[in-house]
């Protein structure tokens, strides 16, 4: 009986986690990133590091965080920035201005596609393009990647007088490989706490299992104590 009690909690935790963890978390981190200043949360791609303090983030206007890929360094990143806007500014107006600003700042940035979309109920626009003037040198050991350009997908989301930019940057030869996990991560973007992707499907069941396990432990402890008590 003692051994059985020892494995009850791990088994229950594994069962609850496997049943309740959303499938979108397969290639994203289980633990979400939560920003209390701008009040949003997101599950980063799994095994990507979090960067809130480097010059890359701090010196970028509106920069909040960058998730850095495990292989290509800063050349593979998912960047999030936030900008406050007037309540009279629509997502259409902001996106048009953003495109103009990108063209001025990067004359050789070639826009491949743009479209309106919705991310978790938030009105948004996306833009995919390629920096034609930036060519990467070959990797030191493998010699791969030489001459490839840098590609970006920018998704602009608007809510509560703020625009959130979620951007993927990768070399052109790896862009298609990492676009799906970027999309999976993007779909977890939520204003406020991650109720649907973490709190309800993960934390609540774990708390319930913890309470049940505590109750079982207390029950068996009292039962054992009562049996060992002198008659």
N, C-alpha and C positions, 0 to 999 in steps of 0.2 A: 504493500500500500504506500509506503514511504517513497519508493522510486516512482510510482505512478503520479503522486502529487508533484514530484520535482519536474516532470515533463509536461504537466498540464498547461502551464502558462506559455512556454515556448511554442507548443503545438497550436494553442488557441491564437497566439499572436500571428503565427505564420498563416494560419487559415484565414483570419480576419484580413490580414494584409493582402493576401492573394485574391480574396473575393472582392475587396473594396477599393483597391488601388486602381484609378482610372487607367485605361489602356494607353492614353496619351503619355503617361509617365514612363513608358518602356524605354524611351531614348532621352528622357529628360530627368533632371535631378528630382529625387523624392522630396527633399527639403526645399521649400520655396525661398526665393529672395523676397524680402518684404521691406519696402521703403516707407517709413512713417512720415518723412518730410513731405513727400509728394503723394503719399497714400495710394500706393499700387503694389502689386505683387506679381511674380512670374516665376515659373520653373525654368531654370537655365538648362541648356543641353548637359547631359550627364558627363561628368569628369572634366568639365570646363572650369577653369579657375575664375574667381570673382576679383575684380579690380575696381576699387572706389577711390584710391588715393594717388595713383600715378599721374604724372604730367599729362599723359595721353587723355585721361578723363578730366582732370582739373582744368586744363588749359583749353578744352573744347567748350565753347559757349553752351550752357545748359546741360553739360555732361553730368550724369548721375552714376552710371556704372557700366563697365564693360566685362563681358564674359569672354575669356581668352581660350581659344581652342588648344587642344593638347599637342598638336603636331607642328603647325606652321607659325606659332607665336603670334605677334600682333597682326600678322598678315591674315590671320583667321580670327575674327572677333565678332561678337554680337554686342552692339553699343546701344545704350538707352539714354536719351536726353529729354529734358522737359522744358517747355517755354510757356510762360503765362501770356494770355491774349485777352483782348477786350471781348466782351460778350456780344459785340456786333460783328465779330469776325467769324465767318463760316469756314468749314473744313475745305470747301472749294476755293475760297479766296486764299486761305493760308497755303494750300498746296500749290496754287498757281504762283504765289510769291516765292515759295521754297524752290520751285523749279527754276525760276528766273535767277535766284541767288546762286544756285548750283552752277548754272551756265556761266555766270559772271566769274565765280570763284575758280571754276575748272572748265576753261573753254574747250578742252579736249574730252570732256565727259560726254559720252554718246548714250542717249536714252534709247534703250531697247524696247521697253514696254511701260505702260502706265495704265492704271485701272482703279475704279472705285470698288471698295469692298467693305465688309463688316467683320469686325473681330470682337467676339463676345458681346454683340449688341452695340458696339461702339462704331460710329461712322468713321471711315478711314479711307485713305488713298495709298496706293503702293506705286513705287517707281523702281524699275530695274535698269541699271546702266553699266557702262564699262569705261574705265579711265584709259583711253587710248595712249596717252603719253607716258604712262607708268609701265615700264617693262621690268620684270623681275630677273635678277641674275640667276644662273643655274645653282642648284643646291650644291654645297661643298663636297659632299660624299657621293651622292647619287647622280649629280649632273642634271637632274630633272627640273622642270619648271622654268628653264631658261627662256626668256622672251615672252612669257605669259603676262597678260595684263591683269589689272585688279578690277574685280566686279563688285557691285554693291546692289543690295535690295533695301530700299528705304520704305518703311510703312509709317504713315502719319495717322495717329489716332487723336480724336478730339473729345474732351469731356470736361465739364465744369470749368470753363475758361482756361483750360490748359491743353497744350498739344504735346503728345508723347511721340517721340521718334524712336522707333525700334529698327535698327539697321544691321544687316549682315554684310561683312566684308570678307572676301576670299579671293585667291588667285583664280583666274578663269578656268584653269584645268581642274580645280577642286570645287568650284562653285556649285555645280549640279549635285555633287556628293553631299554637301552640307546644307543645301536648301531644304530638304525634307525635315531635318531635325530642327532647323530654324523655324519652319512652319509649325511644327509640333510645340515648340517652346512658345511661339507667338500666341498660339491658341489658349495658352494658360494665363495670358496677361489679364489681370483683373484689377479693377479699382477697389482698394481696400484689402481686407484679408482674403486669402484663398479658400473660401468656404467650400466650393465645389470640388477643388482638386486636392485639398489637404485636410482642412479642419473636419469636415463631415465624413469623408470616406476613410480617413486615416486616424486622426486624433480621437474622434468620438468613439469609434469601436475599440481603440486601444484603451481608452479610459474605462469603457464598460468592462472589457476583459480584465483590466486591473482590479476593478471593484469586485468582480465575480471571483477572481483568484484570491483576493484578500479575504472575502467572505468564506471561501472554502478553506483557506489556511486557518482562519479563526475557528471555524467549525471543527476541523480535525484536531486542532490544538486543544480545544476545550474538551473534545471527546476523549482524547488521549489522557488529559489531566484527570478527567472524571474516572477513567478506568484504573489509573494508578493511585487514586486517593484511597486511604485506608478505610475499610468497611467498619 
